Structures are given as structure tokens and as C-alpha cells.
């Protein structure tokens, strides 16, 4: 190290006096470590905290200006990015996407006293400087910027991180409040996601276990399901004794038998083999290539971790859940090996990991706990402590390619989900439910890291660019509040990735987060890019398709809105009586189509969005036609949900919903068809400190409105058209019916001045965008002061068209093109020129 430094004219025998000298010393130490291991994964540590005192001193002494300090930081980052160019070609071929895993930990907090009191954020100006390098230099895989997230960080720092994530998809986050009590405040992140005390801990690492292939060995008598090679004699004997093998294809797999074989035989056998293998690898490495320089930079008494890993966790959890909750039959070839699996009840919806369902999430937790327990039983090289990671890098594609079909429905060769992620597009209950499942995985059994790679579309975080960082902060605070360990954040449009996949040369700098680190998207193999495109990309909330097949066949199906088209008639669910149900005696039942746990486009903050079943209109542009028909929940329990059920969901996700005026929004369908149900939930939500929002097209009368509005904070009122004939044409109901929306707006203005009222306006070419309609809309909006806030412009789209086809219904607007975004911008400008604030979701 000294010889290398001397050759560059740097004397490391003396302490650094300036920011530049301190940065130079750190870089030379880092470079020497890189040279010693041929550019393999070498993390940087906590440079922001260490270097900042030098920056402050230089600025105070007038030795440097802010731009000088930033230039040194940018130079360090550039050097980190250059490492791959001097690394051996074989290494670059092994790990596609340009990673060198120069993980730079930023932020974190101090320890405080034994109770944790007195802790404070360790964010410095140099923390910002490293993050700002992404703006100065553009996004890149290196360094692997890792923010140690804490509830103690200033809100301004959190929002800055969120904005950089949205702009670059180049940051990963780890839970400092989870790790700090274990490691103290002087720790950093090694390799991808692994916490270690600087100078005190070191890690032996190697490969990972293919959990899914291990499960298939249970069905195949300890043999590899593809090659037929016997790999485990103990498992072969246990399977034979349990009656699992070539003669079992006419009977379903028994969950208790399979579970016992997997947890009591397969996992212990695998743990012993894995431990022995790791001991041999790392003893042999030290004998032949001892890293003396790196060890010289450690303390005298080093604590060792032996870092094991697992791949295919969600595949195994879903497979075991399928066996438990359905009848699964193995399909075998002439060798008696499984080539697939058949379900007795394919119509049944099975629990899958990523939907916050304990029926399957508990299985995933059990797998992690059990495997770590088994690994910990074995003596390890240098008395190392066994740790476990749920992390795949990009090898989830390779593992999947060499693994046969599994009972969860995954076919042979299909990639696994990366890291701890749910399998692609199986997390159907929204972003918050997906995060909540992963957050359950036990860090005490997986201290080498639980990697969660999370994808969001920009509009999923809010209509306006300015709103999105706040909502991402709420998402991160909620996830880490549930003790989630790690998350990669990608904020990308699928269309951009698809174009980059087909034309990689157009996007040379496109960087995405994968399992624990960042990569150049165009440097991934075609198979790896295709796998990324298949991942769940959480977008704006829409009603799901899950009820499409059952609703039209319901006995109480009523698709004629005239049954509720009388201004003073009772609704289907509410009689004229003002007598209230005693909530302690009976819950209030509503007709609910579906419930989305994550929405940021239907009121402020992050919201739980409840789509009610039944509507009093038949709008031609409706994206959710399956929510139109009016169904009695007492006759059709499939749609029945109580107020207590909804409130239970709100309490479950309170961590996510509370910040930034988040809460619950009722949509539909038409929520004012069920005012008693909405009122009851709104009252309970307000008691929790959540805000309430009503997304309505204006059904009802003052008796109905007065039930709901006292508990309402926001109303989003959809006006179909200002000309009543046009409104009647669009809505499919009478002109009289369409008057009620305007009457509701005025009723709110005159009686509930604390409500914030916005008008939703669907833009249809040459229909609702004419000067006559827009002038009338602006004039009406001005009448609604002081409650009116803005007009929300919703360009017509065809996202719900496939639902009409699934329901064998004619699409009412066949041939109409989606409304052009630039035309919508011009409409927005017209309304604003008339003195009315208008909002159009940013691209």
C-alpha cells in the first residue's frame, strides 16, 4: 500500500489534513484492496461521515469552496465507475450489467443510550454530495449508493433521496433502525446488502441454495428432476418410506408428508453439505490467496460471518401453499421423474406470497428460520457465525433455467423471482400488501440480507411530479416501520424498458436496480432483460378483474340503472329510516367489488381505495364495467364486506396511510348508493386520524348526502358533461339524473365548507373538449367557491376495453382513439386562462 501510494507522490505515513488528502487516502486504500482481489466485490464503507469533517474544516479555513469539494466527490465516483474497465474480462462476463459492488453506505444514525434515546441522524453535507453526483455525472451502477434509512432523518433529506430515486432509479435503501441496535452506528454495507462493523467484521461468502430444486428432490426420491442423478441418499430413503415416487401419480400430494420431508430431511441434508462446501472453499482460499493487505486494515481480533444464501423462496412458499390448499397431482415421465403438476381445482384462487396472506407468508418465514437453524448447527471455518441472505443477484434467471416445473404453476426453465420478491405478477393486492409480505421475513435468521427489488410506474406515486417524492417517502417509512430490511426502488415505465430491450443502443446509460445493486440495463443478457420485463410493476390502482366471471351470473344481478334513478327513492342498501344500527351489535355490510391497498391518485398521500359494487350510471367511457351491476351483498356473499373488515385493513396498513394526509377513498361503482356503509367506515377512519375521500358521480339527494358528508374531507365529483343532453348520452341515464351531480356540488358549497371539492372531467375528442363545454365547466367551477379546489382532467383511454370483451359486452366507444396528451395540455391551459385551476397527471 505504501509503495503504491509513494509511486503516486502520496505519503500515507502522515495523517490527512484536507478533504482532498483524506479522499486520496481512502481511494488508495480502496484501490489496493481491489488490486489484491482482481476487482472483485469491494465495498467502500461510510465515507460521507468520515470525510465531512475535512470538508467543513476546508470551507471554514477558506482552503476550498463548495464546488471544489463537490469536484473531489465527483472524481471519487468517476474512479469507482472505472473499476470494471481494468477488471479481468472473465469476471465481467460472469456478472453482466457492469456491477463491481462498490457499496457506499450513506446516512444512518448514532447509537444513543441503552434505550436508544439520544440517537440522531448522521446525514451530512457530504451525504448530499455523493447523492448529487448522480445529477452531475448521470446514473450509473457504481458506486452502489445505499441510504441507511432512519425515522430520525430530516424530512428534507428523505424527500431529496426519494426525488433522486424517482429521477435515476440508482439508490437502494436499508433499515438503519433495524440494524443499528445489532451493529452499532459504525457499520457499513458489504457486497450488496450485508451489514458489518467496519474493521471488526468480515464475511466469507459463497453461492446460494436452489430451494426449488431441493423441493423437487422431495418428489423425486432425492434425484435431480432433469438428469435423474441421485443426489441425496437420506432423502431417497425417506421418500420411499413416505410413499412418494413413481407410483403416486394417481393420488394428490399430502401437505403434511411433503412438509415433513422438506423441513426435517431435505433442508438439514442441504445445510450440512453447504456448510462443508463453504469450509473447504474458504480454507483453500486463505491457503492459496490470503488477503493480507485487507486484513492489515482490520482490527487484530476479527469477527467472521459465514454468509449462506437461498434462491427460489417465493417459488417454494407458493408450491407448498398450493399443495396445502388444493389437490396437486405429480405428472411423471417414463423414468418416474416429475415433469409437471396438475391441480384438481384450477378455478380456486390459492394464497401466494406477496399479498400479505399469512397462509403462505408463514411458510416463507418457516423456510428461512429452519434453514438458518440447520446451518447454525455446523462448525464453521474460523468459528464463523452463520448468516443467511435472500438474494439472487441476476442468478434467478440461471437457477430457473436449470429447474423443472414446480407445483405453484411455474414451468420448467422459467426464472425465479429475484431475491425475496414475490413471483412475477402474483402480488395482486397492490404495492403495500407486497411490501408487507416481504417485511415479515425474519432478519434475525437472514442477517446477510433480505433483498426486495421493487418497481413502480411514475404515476403510481402521484399525478404530479411534485407529489411523488412525498408518497415514496411514505412508502419507505411504512415498509421500514414494519421492519422490512432492504429495498431497491425502480421508478420506470414499462414502455421505456420494452423499447430499451428492443433497441439497447438508444439507452446507453439506462440504469436499473436489481437484487441488491444497480446495473446497466443494456448490458444484461436478452434473457435477463426479458425477466426484468416480466416483473410486477406497481401502477395506478384500478378495479381488478377477479369478479368478472361470477358477477353476471348472480341471481340478484341488476344491470338496469333506472331502478335507482329516482331522486327520492330508497337505495338498494339504505331505507328511509334514520334509525342507526348499534355498531356493537352488528357490523354494517357493504357490497364491495375489490380493495386496493395502494393508491396515490385518488386523494392526498397514500390511500386505501375501496371499489364498491353497483352504480347508478352506465358511462360509455367506464373502465370498470364489472362494478356497475347492483348486487345485494346479503344474497351474494362473494361481494359482502363489513365496515369492520375495511377498518381492519386500514389498521393493518396505518404505517403507510398516515403520513401526508393519506387515508381511505371510496370509489366504484357509486359509493353514494351505500351511504350507511361509507359513513360507518369514514367515522372509524377519522377516529384513526386518517383522511376520507369520496369519488362519486353525484347519486342521491340531501338525505343521503347528509349521512356521508359530515365525515368526509375530500370529494372528487365526476361531471359527465355540462350540456345535459351530452351528459345523458355519456352517462347512459336521464338528464334529471345528471342534474344531481351539480346539486351535490352546490350542497357541499352551502353546507360543508371544510370539504375540499374537485371536479373530475373526462376529455373526449370533439365531445367534452369543445369551447362551449369548457366555458360552461369553468363558469360552474367558479360558482363553487370556497370549497372548489381544481378541475382534474382525465384523458380518455381504452384500459378497460378488455373487460368488456371478457364480459361479452359491446364496447360503447369502439373506434375512439385515446385522447392525445398534448391536446390535454392545451385544454388545461384554456381552463387556467379562464381563471380555473386545472390538474393533468404528469407523464
Secondary structure as GFF3:
##gff-version 3
##sequence-region A 1 843
A	DSSP	alpha_helix	2	7	.	.	.	ID=ss1
A	DSSP	alpha_helix	19	36	.	.	.	ID=ss2
A	DSSP	alpha_helix	47	61	.	.	.	ID=ss3
A	DSSP	alpha_helix	66	82	.	.	.	ID=ss4
A	DSSP	three_ten_helix	83	86	.	.	.	ID=ss5
A	DSSP	alpha_helix	89	94	.	.	.	ID=ss6
A	DSSP	beta_strand	103	107	.	.	.	ID=ss7
A	DSSP	alpha_helix	125	137	.	.	.	ID=ss8
A	DSSP	beta_strand	144	149	.	.	.	ID=ss9
A	DSSP	alpha_helix	155	168	.	.	.	ID=ss10
A	DSSP	beta_strand	172	175	.	.	.	ID=ss11
A	DSSP	alpha_helix	176	183	.	.	.	ID=ss12
A	DSSP	beta_strand	187	190	.	.	.	ID=ss13
A	DSSP	beta_strand	194	197	.	.	.	ID=ss14
A	DSSP	beta_strand	201	205	.	.	.	ID=ss15
A	DSSP	beta_strand	209	210	.	.	.	ID=ss16
A	DSSP	alpha_helix	211	219	.	.	.	ID=ss17
A	DSSP	alpha_helix	233	242	.	.	.	ID=ss18
A	DSSP	three_ten_helix	246	248	.	.	.	ID=ss19
A	DSSP	alpha_helix	255	261	.	.	.	ID=ss20
A	DSSP	pi_helix	262	266	.	.	.	ID=ss21
A	DSSP	alpha_helix	267	289	.	.	.	ID=ss22
A	DSSP	alpha_helix	292	296	.	.	.	ID=ss23
A	DSSP	beta_strand	303	311	.	.	.	ID=ss24
A	DSSP	alpha_helix	313	325	.	.	.	ID=ss25
A	DSSP	beta_strand	328	332	.	.	.	ID=ss26
A	DSSP	beta_strand	338	343	.	.	.	ID=ss27
A	DSSP	alpha_helix	358	376	.	.	.	ID=ss28
A	DSSP	three_ten_helix	381	383	.	.	.	ID=ss29
A	DSSP	beta_strand	385	390	.	.	.	ID=ss30
A	DSSP	alpha_helix	395	401	.	.	.	ID=ss31
A	DSSP	alpha_helix	431	439	.	.	.	ID=ss32
A	DSSP	beta_strand	449	450	.	.	.	ID=ss33
A	DSSP	beta_strand	453	456	.	.	.	ID=ss34
A	DSSP	three_ten_helix	458	461	.	.	.	ID=ss35
A	DSSP	alpha_helix	465	481	.	.	.	ID=ss36
A	DSSP	beta_strand	486	491	.	.	.	ID=ss37
A	DSSP	alpha_helix	494	502	.	.	.	ID=ss38
A	DSSP	three_ten_helix	504	506	.	.	.	ID=ss39
A	DSSP	beta_strand	511	513	.	.	.	ID=ss40
A	DSSP	beta_strand	518	520	.	.	.	ID=ss41
A	DSSP	three_ten_helix	521	523	.	.	.	ID=ss42
A	DSSP	alpha_helix	526	534	.	.	.	ID=ss43
A	DSSP	alpha_helix	548	551	.	.	.	ID=ss44
A	DSSP	three_ten_helix	561	564	.	.	.	ID=ss45
A	DSSP	beta_strand	589	599	.	.	.	ID=ss46
A	DSSP	beta_strand	607	612	.	.	.	ID=ss47
A	DSSP	three_ten_helix	625	627	.	.	.	ID=ss48
A	DSSP	three_ten_helix	637	639	.	.	.	ID=ss49
A	DSSP	beta_strand	640	642	.	.	.	ID=ss50
A	DSSP	alpha_helix	643	652	.	.	.	ID=ss51
A	DSSP	alpha_helix	654	657	.	.	.	ID=ss52
A	DSSP	three_ten_helix	659	661	.	.	.	ID=ss53
A	DSSP	beta_strand	663	667	.	.	.	ID=ss54
A	DSSP	three_ten_helix	671	674	.	.	.	ID=ss55
A	DSSP	alpha_helix	675	687	.	.	.	ID=ss56
A	DSSP	beta_strand	691	696	.	.	.	ID=ss57
A	DSSP	alpha_helix	702	708	.	.	.	ID=ss58
A	DSSP	three_ten_helix	709	711	.	.	.	ID=ss59
A	DSSP	beta_strand	714	718	.	.	.	ID=ss60
A	DSSP	alpha_helix	724	731	.	.	.	ID=ss61
A	DSSP	alpha_helix	735	751	.	.	.	ID=ss62
A	DSSP	beta_strand	756	763	.	.	.	ID=ss63
A	DSSP	alpha_helix	771	783	.	.	.	ID=ss64
A	DSSP	beta_strand	788	795	.	.	.	ID=ss65
A	DSSP	alpha_helix	801	806	.	.	.	ID=ss66
A	DSSP	alpha_helix	821	833	.	.	.	ID=ss67
A	DSSP	beta_strand	838	840	.	.	.	ID=ss68
###
